[in-house]
Each structure stands twice: as C-alpha cells, then as structure tokens.
Amino acid sequence: MIGGYEMAAEILAITKDIERNEWLELRKQGIGGSDVSAIAGLNKWRSPIQVYMDKLGELEETEMNEKMYWGTRLEDLVADEFSKRTGLKVRRRNAILRHPEYQFMLANLDRMIVGKNELLECKTAGEYAKGEWEGEDVPAPYLLQIQHYMAVTGADACWIAVLIGGSNFIYKRIERDEELIQYLIDIEKNFWENHVLKRIPPELDGSEASSELLKQLHPISEPNSEIELPSEADSMIVAIKQLKSDIDELTLQKDSYENQLKAMIGDFETGIASEHIVTWKSIISNRIDPENLKKDHPDIYFKYTKPSISRRFQIK
C-alpha cells in the first residue's frame, strides 16, 4: 500500500534492518533513481560508464562522505518540515522496490504521502545551487529521479522538498509525465540489456566524470611502452584536430570582442549597455613565488613540496 493506495511496484528487499554493504549489493541488481541522470548524460558527477562499472562490481564502493552523511541525517528534518508546512502526513517505505514489468528498474523512496498516490523526495543543497530551484524549476537529475520513482511505483505525483544553504526551504509538486517516463524506460532498458547484461561498456563521453574515472583507472603509464591503436583512432584524431582548429578560431573571435569592449570601458570599472552590464575590475591577489622561495628558503620549499603524478595527453 502507498498511503492507502496499492503500489504497482514489487518488493525486492526489506531495508529496515539491512547493513549498508548488503544494501549496496542489492542496488547492483538494477537501475536506481540516482543512476538515471548519469545514463541520460545529465549528471556532471557521474558518467554512463561509471554506472556500468558499478553494476558489474568493477568500482570501489564510495565511502560515506560529509555531504552524504548530512544529507542522510537531515532527511528526517526535511520530511518533518514538509509535513508541518503542507499539512500532509508522510511515512517511510523501508524497502527496495522494483517495477513489476521492467524489473531492472529499482526505487528507494524517501517518503510516501499518506492517503494519496503520491511520493516525497527530500534533498539538501548548498547556497550556490539556489538558482537551480527558482520558479518552477527542478534540477534535471532530480526531475529524472522522481519520474523514475513514479514509473516504478505507479504514483500520480511526487513532491520534492529541499533545504538550501541551511536556511531556505522549498517544496514543489511534480506531476507524473508519461512521455518522460516512457523515455526513461527506453534508455534504461537499452542500458541494462545492451550494456550491463551483455557486459559491453557504453562509450566514454566528454564529461568531467569520465575524465576522472580514466585517471583513477589508469593513473600511471608504463615507461617506454607502446600499443597499436585500432583503425578508428585516426578518424578520432582528425576530428580532434578539426575541433581544436574551430575552437581556436572561435576563441580568437571571442577575445577580439572582449578586447573591443575593454577599450570602450577604458579606465572605468563598469560599462552599461541597453541589455547588459559589463565590468572590468582591478583585482589584487597575493601569490607565492615558487622560484624565489626555493632560492631563498629551500628548507621550507622542500618541506611543503610533494611530487604529483599526472598524464599528459598529446597528438603528434
């Protein structure tokens, strides 16, 4: 039952007294709400290949960090405040749920609305993210997450409540979107059946998450080692060179416009256009001079210097 209504979802596991490690293993049996935006290419912190490797157990489990810890601790507070402000009663659903037809679709719900076929998702965010929540907006990763949950459970709507910067509380009601849900079912089905089950990794994308993953997987090169690249490498290299040429040309054009605007501003700090404000401010910053520090105080320099290893990518 979901707040007095029958849920469409099946129960994969009861989570009330489950250990975190067991819960993490159960999540590998399907795609959860937090995986969806990565699969769709809309998550700057995770890439499709990271989700793929996670489901196959090829990634180290992420340890509970401060952000995750406080997000979990504050969930009760956000849920209580939501009830207080809306008058809606909520309750937990201590289970991992799965779609009755597409059993690779899993859901871990924060809360359910009592007496309604509706859900509640609780979030916390930093002050820097407040612009993403203005008006009717909901950040894309969270929108996909709650539509995924509605797909799994059959819910008609999902509320999302967020505490921003520890002092700004917002809540919104998101209606079920059948068109978006069908899109999620299609991309999740393709990802699960054509990548995870067949053990065929998705292509690496250009996200920062993919770049960081490659650094973790291949941190150090073997000295004087070589490998023959496949035939498609040449077409990629040609494309990179063309894109670099295009970027250089566009950068030069951008810099030209910026210099013309700077010339218009001159010694002033701010320029007012009909629809924009342009600033060219003087900023004073103090930086350490490593060469002089090394020459004048080598003991201090070497005490606070440590070697770092990185890999430089070049095409010749």
Secondary structure, DSSP 8 states (H G I E B T S, - for coil): -BTTB--S-EEEEE-TT--HHHHHHHHTTSB-HHHHHHHTT--SS--HHHHHHHHTT-S------HHHHHHHHTHHHHHHHHHHHH---EE---EEEE-SSSTTBEE--SEEETTSSEEEEEEEE-GGGGGGGSTT---HHHHHHHHHHHHHH--SEEEEEEEETTTEEEEEEEE--HHHHHHHHHHHHHHIIIIITTT------SSHHHHHHHHHHS-S--TT------THHHHHHHHHHHHHHHHHHHHHHHHHHHHHHHHHHTT-SEEE-SS-EEE----------HHHHHHH-HHHHHHT------------
